[in-house]
Amino acid sequence: MSQPFRRGERVYAPHCMEDVRFSLLPDRIEAASPSPMRILSSAVHLGGYAAADRIVNWKVPLHYQCLDPVADTVAQLRKWNYDPERTAALLTAAKLTHASLQEEEGGQFAAVCCATAGTSNAASAGSWRETFSAYSPGTINIIVLIDGHMTDGAIVNGIITITEAKSAALRDLGIRDETTGKAATGTTTDAVVLGTRSSGRYQAVHPYAGGATTIGNAIGRLVYEAVYEAARTQHENSC
């Protein structure tokens, strides 16, 4: 089991990236790197490609009134004394203590995944359902940090691998879309961040990150394990 925050720890330093810190604070999980990361994300703040040295998974109330989530998030970052220009922010209503952290060092990379997961709004992508134009906070939030060299194409490929692994974990947990009865592929409010940086330990450039590559296979396994554990334990706790 890789849920240090459930064990009462407040800071987790990955063995494969010892200068990175994941911290559990009263209303957020903070992932901090001493050097800037190139990130690709669906974050409510700093979404798309950006440079950041901090990623925040902010826990908001289940019925958060998100009329202007970007303004709310920037204001909150400033309250925490974070630089909004260097901090990516996700929103979640899931239990932060149930975050699962997984890590692995390969031949030419190191990878860490942190996932928080609630599945009350599980959904099957590709099926018709009632939709809304308003934003609501993320339910399965995934942060993957890579020490190594990835091309822009590999980073996008990595997002695909992350999504496939998340869907596989939900499938194996038997989580279903209550509207359609089909196997859930995610929830209606998921978010993802893939961040890369180079410490100088690895020289190879990864042009791909699909499941048959060393880096893609590791990303997929870490995401699968993290989402599976986070979703399973949160569901058990709520029963």
Buried (B, 14 or more C-beta within 10 A) or exposed (E): EBBBBBEEEEEBEBEBBEEBBBBBBEEBBBBBBEEBBBBBBBBBBBBEEBBBBBBBBBBBEEEBEBEEBEEBBBEBBEEBEBEBEBBBBBBBBBBBBBBBBBBBBBEBBBBBBBBBBBBBBBBBEEEEEEEEEEBBBBBBBBBBBBBBBBBEEBBBBBBBBBBBBBBBBBEEBEBBBEBBEBBBBBBBBBBBBBBBBBBEEBEEEBEBBBBEBBBBBBBBBBBBBBBBBBBBBBBEEEE
